[in-house]
Amino acid sequence: MSKYTTPAERIEQLRRKYGSYRKAAKALGVSATHLRQVAVGDRNISDEMVQKLGLIAETKYRRWGT
């Protein structure tokens, strides 16, 4: 497994581990609706959610132009 993952991929791992969004959300201490919305991209992820998922937010920079 790559050391880099997206929040959606991490949520999917947890959903598979616990069997549902509801059970994964309970284990994380967040709302199941909020977790699903972040997973499908309907809601932006907060710093608190990043931490609860066990992720570290990194910004990658790409040079554009010449």
Secondary structure, 3 states (H helix, E strand, C coil): CCCCCCHHHHHHHHHHHHCCHHHHHHHHCCCHHHHHHHHHCCCCCCHHHHHHCCCCCCCCCCCCCC
